[in-house]
Amino acid sequence: MAQPLAFVLDVPETPGDQGQEPSPYDESEVHDSFHQLIQEQSRWVAEEGLELQQREPGAPGSGHETLLGPEGAPVHSTATLRILASMPSRTIGRSRGAIISQYYNRTVRLRRRSSRPLLGDVVTRSARPSIRLYDLELDPAAQEVEEKQNLLVKELQGLSAAQRDHMLRGMPLSLAEKRGLREKSQTPRGRRRGQPGRGGLFSCCSRLRYACILASHRLGLVLLSGLHALTPWRYALKRIGGQFGSSVLSYFLFLKTLVAFNALLLLPLLAFVVGVQAAFPPDPGPGPRPACTGLELLTGAGCFTHTVMYYGYYSNATLNQPCGHPLEGGQCRPRAGGLPYNMPLAYLFTVGVAFFVTCITLVYSMAHAFGESYRVGSTSGVHAITVFCSWDYKVTQRRASRLQHDNIRTRLKELLAEWQLRQSTRSVFGRLQQVAVLGLVWLLCLGTVLGCAAAVHAFSELMLQDPVAAGQEVALLALPLVVCLLNLGVPYLYRCLAALEPHDSPVLEVYVAVCRNLVLKMVTLGVLCYHWLGRRVGALQDQCWEDFVGQELYRFVVLDFLFILLDTLFGELVWRVISEKKTKTRRKPEFDIARNVLELIYGQTLTWLGVLFSPLLPAVQIVKLLLLFQVKKTSLLANCQAPRRPWLASHMSTVFLSLLCFPSFLGAAVFLCCAVWQVKPSSMCGPFRSLDTMYGAGTAWVHHLEAAGPRLSWLPWVHRHLVENTFFIFLLSALLLAVIYFNIQVVRGQRKVICLLKEQISHEGEDKIFLINKLHSVYERKERKERDERSRCAGRLGKEES
């Protein structure tokens, strides 16, 4: 048996070479260096006279078949294994380590230009085999190795902390070796810092200052960790993902995203509208204010009406002190020397900017989710990566390791279920039957949607004909109660109809349920928007219709939350109790992803619709979402079971954000644009009471700038040609569509190139197998020829002896 050869790469150092060495991360230079080193190694092997070793004489040598081992793996000869070990794909790591060492040594020599030892010569160990063999060949004695390591430590001690960290970071060493060198180089420096010759001891003020800095740093870290621990989804998301899979986890991730969107919408409103108006409250109107009875938490009326909660409380003047002059033409004349803060303009611009920032954030989140789920060259479905590369070795706690174990197990179940789904096929007759059933169920669902829309419209007209008297705010809950009952009952009807559909994929089943619930809720909201802006505005000409719309949306948000709690109680808890007590199956209900996600989208749409009429409605939505997270998490862990058919929800987050963007946010933006540009504001309340439209506040401000002087004449020009001119909007829309089209084409081209590269990789593997088989055939022919020669020689010797 031949001993394995230890290849030692001789990397010469040229003293006279003063040129700039290429970086090891430069692909072309690294590739050339790889080729050069491989050629040097091959030349060295040829000079040593390395020959292909033959197999034993007793080995079978007839035929051209590849030998198989006990487990079916091909068994190659020693010479073949040696050639395979010398292939570029197997020596590229060692060659790269040699290049890094060579680059590092030359860089240090060019930087220092002194006679001190090079840093690369005192490296004792390395993560690369070639560096380790190279150093052991040069320094066989352990004592000499220790001396050179001490020289390296002394050299590091003469550097500053930043230079030392940068140099250690660039060394091709393991983390443990870098940590040891850092500790050895820091300890003597601390001793020298305390010597009198190097500046003396620290003074009391310096010690106090350093102690304060360290204490403040530690306090900041403790506060950050405490804030991170206070988040309700710190461990809950990992537990849910490990126990119920990525499909149920996508609901809670979507809820977390909605909390962030509402916080982003609320912050500018609090800073520029609510906070400013609360600091400078308007004059109270005539008459006594209603007392709080507690019913306002449901109706939103009563004592909540004359607060910063609703549109009618906000002033229509430049805020300073309370108005000292009577109203003239509906405008409050400010006193001299007051704060120049135009509340109508601030109200309009803040809501517009908040919506614009939300739109940009939503589009960016959707694009990011699209890139994550539909990543070019994605490795989704590769089971080996999940098995061998999923474990996080930084996890040390038992609870965290158990959660990670559950996550990997559930991930493997989902991958296997997706693979089985791809393998299954359906006959032509089965497909026709499935299409017929789907068409019938969709007709029934659309008929149900039309019936619900007609019922909501009829009931809203009835409420419009019989106005609610003062002091009977409970009757205002009738319309939200009817809509919430429909939104609660119709999804259960959809689930019963979905039981008739023969869906092969659980993903398709969820998508179909989401589409049906989305159509129901969007049609209902469309009817309600027509009722609020089309009918209520005409019926409440002498009243503050904006306050009524804000209160109506507040009632919808609150009652929607209460009905979700009731559905969670009776739909999940009571069902689990009945199944455990009365039935023998003890089967818990599954978490309905489609219905719960559409409830989130419906509630967020109500918040966006009402932010113009109730600036604090996003705060109510945040509280609702946080409570909903705790309730749904507790109910899920106690009352629900994991899906019986595991499936991979790789695109669910992208689909949810797309539905939130296009039907929900786009519909709310159209509703608010109609309210700002088309509908006349109330003449009794609000910051736009003296204007024909809310947009008129911006036009009035532009006219005021024109009269202020020629220095601000460019602002009216910008407003006239870029804001009011529709051509600029069309141009921006065309540019946006062009950018989207080009990005789509680029992604398609990248996918096509990646497919071609994958085919090329597969062909390269086939070429290697072909070359190995050819190599075996060459060995076998050579062995047969030698055996024939030996047999002929033996026969000739036998004849001569005879």
RAPE-V359162 format. One record per residue. N is the residue number from 0. PHI is phi in radians with two decimals (none if undefined). NEAR is the number of other ideal C-beta (glycine too) atoms within 10 Angstrom. Layout:
BEGIN
n=(N N)
phi=(PHI PHI)
near=(NEAR NEAR)
END
This chain:
BEGIN
n=(0 1 2 3 4 5 6 7 8 9 10 11 12 13 14 15 16 17 18 19 20 21 22 23 24 25 26 27 28 29 30 31 32 33 34 35 36 37 38 39 40 41 42 43 44 45 46 47 48 49 50 51 52 53 54 55 56 57 58 59 60 61 62 63 64 65 66 67 68 69 70 71 72 73 74 75 76 77 78 79 80 81 82 83 84 85 86 87 88 89 90 91 92 93 94 95 96 97 98 99 100 101 102 103 104 105 106 107 108 109 110 111 112 113 114 115 116 117 118 119 120 121 122 123 124 125 126 127 128 129 130 131 132 133 134 135 136 137 138 139 140 141 142 143 144 145 146 147 148 149 150 151 152 153 154 155 156 157 158 159 160 161 162 163 164 165 166 167 168 169 170 171 172 173 174 175 176 177 178 179 180 181 182 183 184 185 186 187 188 189 190 191 192 193 194 195 196 197 198 199 200 201 202 203 204 205 206 207 208 209 210 211 212 213 214 215 216 217 218 219 220 221 222 223 224 225 226 227 228 229 230 231 232 233 234 235 236 237 238 239 240 241 242 243 244 245 246 247 248 249 250 251 252 253 254 255 256 257 258 259 260 261 262 263 264 265 266 267 268 269 270 271 272 273 274 275 276 277 278 279 280 281 282 283 284 285 286 287 288 289 290 291 292 293 294 295 296 297 298 299 300 301 302 303 304 305 306 307 308 309 310 311 312 313 314 315 316 317 318 319 320 321 322 323 324 325 326 327 328 329 330 331 332 333 334 335 336 337 338 339 340 341 342 343 344 345 346 347 348 349 350 351 352 353 354 355 356 357 358 359 360 361 362 363 364 365 366 367 368 369 370 371 372 373 374 375 376 377 378 379 380 381 382 383 384 385 386 387 388 389 390 391 392 393 394 395 396 397 398 399 400 401 402 403 404 405 406 407 408 409 410 411 412 413 414 415 416 417 418 419 420 421 422 423 424 425 426 427 428 429 430 431 432 433 434 435 436 437 438 439 440 441 442 443 444 445 446 447 448 449 450 451 452 453 454 455 456 457 458 459 460 461 462 463 464 465 466 467 468 469 470 471 472 473 474 475 476 477 478 479 480 481 482 483 484 485 486 487 488 489 490 491 492 493 494 495 496 497 498 499 500 501 502 503 504 505 506 507 508 509 510 511 512 513 514 515 516 517 518 519 520 521 522 523 524 525 526 527 528 529 530 531 532 533 534 535 536 537 538 539 540 541 542 543 544 545 546 547 548 549 550 551 552 553 554 555 556 557 558 559 560 561 562 563 564 565 566 567 568 569 570 571 572 573 574 575 576 577 578 579 580 581 582 583 584 585 586 587 588 589 590 591 592 593 594 595 596 597 598 599 600 601 602 603 604 605 606 607 608 609 610 611 612 613 614 615 616 617 618 619 620 621 622 623 624 625 626 627 628 629 630 631 632 633 634 635 636 637 638 639 640 641 642 643 644 645 646 647 648 649 650 651 652 653 654 655 656 657 658 659 660 661 662 663 664 665 666 667 668 669 670 671 672 673 674 675 676 677 678 679 680 681 682 683 684 685 686 687 688 689 690 691 692 693 694 695 696 697 698 699 700 701 702 703 704 705 706 707 708 709 710 711 712 713 714 715 716 717 718 719 720 721 722 723 724 725 726 727 728 729 730 731 732 733 734 735 736 737 738 739 740 741 742 743 744 745 746 747 748 749 750 751 752 753 754 755 756 757 758 759 760 761 762 763 764 765 766 767 768 769 770 771 772 773 774 775 776 777 778 779 780 781 782 783 784 785 786 787 788 789 790 791 792 793 794 795 796 797 798 799 800 801)
phi=(none -1.34 -1.34 -1.18 -1.42 -1.73 -1.36 -1.95 -1.52 -1.55 -1.82 -1.29 -1.87 -1.67 -1.13 -1.51 -1.43 -1.92 -1.32 -1.32 -1.47 -1.20 -1.23 -1.22 -1.68 -1.40 -1.08 -1.16 -1.17 -1.12 -1.11 -1.10 -1.16 -0.98 -1.09 -1.14 -1.17 -1.14 -1.12 -1.10 -1.14 -1.11 -1.13 -1.15 -1.15 -1.16 -1.16 -1.25 1.42 -1.22 -2.07 -1.23 -1.42 -1.53 -1.34 -1.13 -1.11 -1.37 -1.28 -1.18 -2.29 -1.52 1.57 -2.02 -1.49 -1.47 -1.27 -2.03 -1.42 -1.15 -1.83 1.56 -1.42 -1.18 -1.84 -1.84 -1.30 -1.13 -1.14 -1.14 -1.10 -1.17 -1.20 -1.08 -1.21 -1.61 -1.19 -1.03 -1.18 -1.79 -1.87 -1.20 -1.17 -1.17 -1.14 -1.15 -1.11 -1.13 -1.15 -1.09 -1.09 -1.11 -1.09 -1.18 -1.09 -1.21 -1.14 -1.15 -1.14 -1.21 -1.32 -1.50 0.90 -2.32 -1.57 -1.23 -1.09 -1.28 -1.15 -1.21 -1.34 -1.88 -1.29 -1.55 -2.35 -2.68 -1.30 -1.66 -1.11 -1.16 -1.16 -1.12 -1.15 -1.11 -1.28 -1.16 -1.20 -1.42 -2.14 -1.35 -1.52 -1.20 -1.17 -1.14 -1.10 -1.13 -1.12 -1.21 -1.15 -1.11 -1.08 -1.12 -1.12 -1.13 -1.18 -1.22 -1.16 -1.39 -1.76 -1.31 -1.12 -1.18 -1.17 -1.14 -1.13 -1.14 -1.24 -1.15 -1.16 -1.47 -1.32 -1.40 -2.11 -1.33 -1.15 -1.13 -1.18 -1.12 -1.13 -1.16 -1.13 -1.15 -1.18 -1.17 -1.42 -1.53 -1.16 -1.12 -1.17 -1.15 -1.20 -1.15 -1.17 -1.51 -1.33 -1.13 -1.24 -1.87 2.06 1.41 -1.29 -1.20 -1.39 -1.14 -1.14 -1.14 -1.09 -1.13 -1.15 -1.14 -1.13 -1.15 -1.12 -1.13 -1.15 -1.16 -1.14 -1.13 -1.11 -1.11 -1.13 -1.14 -1.14 -1.12 -1.15 -1.16 -1.13 -1.16 -1.28 -1.35 -1.11 -1.21 -1.92 -1.17 -1.82 -1.14 -1.15 -1.16 -1.17 -1.15 -1.12 -1.30 -1.63 -2.08 1.66 -1.25 -1.18 -1.26 -1.09 -1.08 -1.11 -1.26 -1.15 -1.17 -1.11 -1.09 -1.13 -1.14 -1.08 -1.14 -1.11 -1.20 -1.12 -1.14 -1.34 -1.38 -1.03 -1.14 -1.15 -1.17 -1.33 -1.94 -2.14 -1.19 -1.13 -1.17 -1.21 -1.19 -1.30 -2.18 -1.21 -1.34 -1.19 -1.15 -1.29 -1.23 1.68 -1.33 -1.48 -1.21 -1.43 -1.41 -2.01 1.66 -1.27 -1.13 -1.13 -1.69 -1.54 1.33 -1.72 1.26 -1.26 -1.32 -1.15 -1.72 -2.35 -1.22 -1.17 -2.19 -1.07 -1.16 -1.35 -1.43 -1.42 -1.97 -2.37 -1.31 -1.32 -2.59 -1.77 -0.98 -1.04 -1.77 -2.12 -1.18 -1.20 -2.21 1.20 1.54 -1.78 -1.60 -1.37 -1.31 -1.36 -1.25 1.33 -1.48 -1.28 -1.41 -2.18 -1.43 -1.16 -1.00 -1.16 -1.13 -1.10 -1.19 -1.21 -1.16 -1.12 -1.13 -1.18 -1.09 -1.19 -1.15 -1.12 -1.11 -1.11 -1.10 -1.13 -1.16 -1.16 -1.13 -1.11 -1.16 -1.15 -1.15 -1.13 -1.10 -1.18 -1.30 -1.49 -1.98 -1.10 -1.21 1.28 -1.14 -1.75 -1.16 1.68 -1.48 -1.31 -1.12 -1.14 -1.15 -1.28 -1.74 -2.15 -1.61 -1.34 -1.72 -1.37 -1.40 -1.31 -2.12 -1.34 -1.19 -1.14 -1.16 -1.18 -1.15 -1.12 -1.18 -1.07 -1.13 -1.10 -1.15 -1.10 -1.17 -1.09 -1.15 -1.06 -1.17 -1.14 -1.17 -1.14 -1.16 -1.15 -1.14 -1.16 -1.21 -1.39 -1.36 -2.30 -2.16 -1.27 -1.16 -1.13 -1.12 -1.17 -1.12 -1.11 -1.13 -1.13 -1.13 -1.16 -1.07 -1.09 -1.14 -1.15 -1.14 -1.08 -1.12 -1.18 -1.15 -1.09 -1.13 -1.11 -1.10 -1.12 -1.14 -1.11 -1.13 -1.16 -1.14 -1.11 -1.14 -1.22 -1.17 -1.16 -1.14 -1.15 -1.29 -1.33 -1.98 -1.15 -1.45 -1.31 -1.16 1.55 -2.07 -1.20 -1.12 -1.15 -1.21 -1.41 -1.15 -1.12 -1.06 -1.16 -1.14 -1.13 -1.17 -1.11 -1.14 -1.18 -1.49 -1.47 -1.14 -1.05 -1.20 -1.12 -1.10 -1.15 -1.14 -1.22 -1.18 -1.17 -1.45 -1.55 -1.54 -1.41 -1.40 -1.83 -1.16 -1.13 -1.11 -1.10 -1.16 -1.11 -1.13 -1.13 -1.10 -1.09 -1.16 -1.13 -1.16 -1.06 -1.06 -1.27 -1.23 -1.14 -1.10 -1.17 -1.09 -1.13 -1.18 -1.10 -1.09 -1.14 -1.33 -1.56 -1.65 -1.78 -1.21 -1.11 -1.27 -1.40 -2.04 -1.16 -1.63 -2.22 -1.56 -1.22 -1.11 -1.11 -1.13 -1.15 -1.09 -1.15 -1.12 -1.20 -1.08 -1.11 -1.12 -1.14 -1.18 -1.18 -1.09 -1.14 -1.13 -1.24 -1.15 -1.11 -1.13 -1.14 -1.14 -1.22 -1.52 -1.46 -2.08 -1.22 -1.13 -1.11 -1.16 -1.12 -1.14 -1.15 -1.39 -1.58 -1.81 -1.84 -1.64 -1.31 0.95 -1.60 -1.42 -1.27 -1.55 -1.34 -1.42 -1.23 -1.08 -1.17 -1.20 -1.17 -1.18 -1.14 -1.12 -1.13 -1.12 -1.13 -1.20 -1.14 -1.07 -1.15 -1.16 -1.16 -1.73 -1.19 -1.28 -1.75 -2.51 -1.11 -1.63 -1.13 -1.06 -1.17 -1.10 -1.17 -1.12 -1.08 -1.08 -1.18 -1.14 -1.14 -1.15 -1.09 -1.14 -1.15 -1.18 -1.14 -1.11 -1.16 -1.13 -1.24 -1.70 -2.01 -1.97 -2.08 -1.17 -1.00 -1.15 -1.96 -1.13 -2.57 -1.58 -1.63 -1.32 -2.01 -1.17 -1.07 -1.13 -1.14 -1.12 -1.17 -1.14 -1.15 -1.20 -1.41 -1.46 -1.29 -1.40 -1.16 -1.12 -1.14 -1.15 -1.14 -1.12 -1.07 -1.23 -1.12 -1.11 -1.16 -1.44 -1.73 -1.95 -1.56 -1.37 -1.20 -1.20 -1.60 -1.92 -2.70 1.54 -1.31 -2.05 -1.19 -1.80 -1.97 -1.32 -2.43 -1.15 -1.17 -1.09 -1.12 -1.19 -1.13 -1.11 -1.17 -1.13 -1.10 -1.14 -1.19 -1.11 -1.41 -1.27 2.71 -1.28 -1.21 -1.88 -1.24 -1.27 -1.16 -1.07 -1.13 -1.08 -1.14 -1.27 -1.70 -1.94 -1.74 -1.43 -1.39 -1.31 -1.11 -1.15 -1.15 -1.10 -1.13 -1.10 -1.12 -1.13 -1.12 -1.12 -1.12 -1.14 -1.11 -1.10 -1.11 -1.13 -1.11 -1.10 -1.14 -1.12 -1.11 -1.08 -1.10 -1.12 -1.11 -1.15 -1.14 -1.16 -1.08 -1.13 -1.16 -1.13 -1.11 -1.15 -1.11 -1.11 -1.14 -1.10 -1.10 -1.11 -1.12 -1.14 -1.08 -1.09 -1.16 -1.13 -1.10 -1.10 -1.12 -1.09 -1.12 -1.12 -1.06 -1.16 -1.10 -1.15 -1.15 -1.09 -1.11 -1.17 -1.12 -1.09 -1.13 -1.12 -1.15 -1.14 -1.10 -1.13 -1.14 -1.16 -1.14 -1.15 -1.16 -1.14 -1.18 -1.31)
near=(5 8 5 10 12 10 15 14 21 11 18 6 12 9 6 5 11 10 9 8 16 14 11 18 9 12 8 8 15 19 11 12 19 17 12 12 23 16 10 14 18 12 10 14 14 9 8 9 6 15 7 14 14 15 16 8 10 6 11 10 17 9 9 10 11 13 13 10 9 6 5 6 9 13 11 18 19 14 17 18 13 17 16 14 12 16 11 11 9 10 20 15 13 20 22 18 21 22 23 20 25 19 23 20 18 20 18 19 20 13 10 12 9 7 5 13 15 17 22 24 16 19 25 18 15 20 13 19 14 23 23 16 16 22 20 14 12 12 18 9 8 9 8 12 18 12 14 18 18 12 15 22 19 14 19 21 15 11 15 9 11 8 11 19 14 11 19 17 9 15 18 20 20 12 8 9 18 14 12 14 21 16 10 16 21 14 11 13 16 8 9 11 12 11 10 7 6 10 10 10 11 13 9 8 8 10 11 11 12 11 10 10 10 10 10 10 10 10 10 10 10 10 10 10 10 9 9 9 9 8 12 15 15 10 13 18 17 18 18 24 21 19 19 23 24 20 24 22 23 22 24 21 19 22 19 15 20 22 19 12 22 24 13 15 24 22 13 19 22 17 11 19 23 21 11 20 21 12 10 16 13 17 10 10 10 5 6 6 12 16 7 11 11 7 14 19 12 17 20 28 22 19 14 22 21 17 15 20 24 28 25 23 22 24 23 22 21 19 22 17 11 13 16 13 10 7 13 9 6 13 15 22 13 19 13 6 8 14 12 9 18 20 24 26 16 19 26 22 17 19 21 16 13 21 20 11 14 21 14 10 15 20 14 10 18 19 14 13 20 16 13 13 16 14 12 13 11 14 10 14 13 11 12 8 12 17 13 8 9 12 13 10 5 6 14 7 8 8 11 14 13 14 20 16 13 18 20 16 12 20 20 15 17 20 20 13 18 18 12 10 16 10 7 8 8 12 8 7 8 12 12 11 13 15 10 10 15 15 10 13 18 16 10 14 20 14 10 18 19 10 12 21 17 11 15 21 16 11 18 21 11 11 18 15 8 9 11 13 8 7 8 9 21 12 13 19 18 16 21 23 15 17 25 22 12 20 23 17 10 21 21 13 13 19 14 8 18 17 7 11 16 11 16 13 15 19 19 13 17 23 16 19 23 20 15 26 25 18 17 23 26 19 16 21 22 14 19 24 18 14 20 23 17 11 15 19 18 10 13 18 11 9 15 22 26 29 26 24 26 27 24 25 25 28 23 25 23 18 19 19 21 13 18 24 14 12 20 18 13 10 18 21 15 12 15 19 11 10 16 12 8 7 9 6 7 10 13 16 16 16 22 21 22 22 22 22 24 25 23 20 22 23 20 23 21 25 28 25 28 29 25 24 26 27 28 21 27 25 19 22 26 19 12 20 20 13 14 21 17 11 15 22 18 13 20 22 13 11 20 20 15 16 19 8 14 21 21 22 23 20 18 26 22 20 20 25 20 16 19 24 15 12 17 25 21 12 17 23 16 11 22 20 13 13 22 20 11 11 17 14 26 21 14 17 22 26 25 26 20 20 19 11 16 24 19 18 24 19 17 15 17 18 12 13 16 14 8 11 8 7 8 13 11 10 14 17 11 10 18 12 11 12 13 13 12 7 9 12 12 10 11 11 10 10 10 11 10 10 10 11 10 10 11 10 10 11 15 11 11 12 14 10 12 13 11 10 11 11 10 10 10 10 10 11 10 10 10 13 12 10 11 16 14 11 17 19 14 11 19 18 12 13 19 12 10 13 13 10 10 11 10 10 10 10 10 10 10 9 8 7 6 5)
END
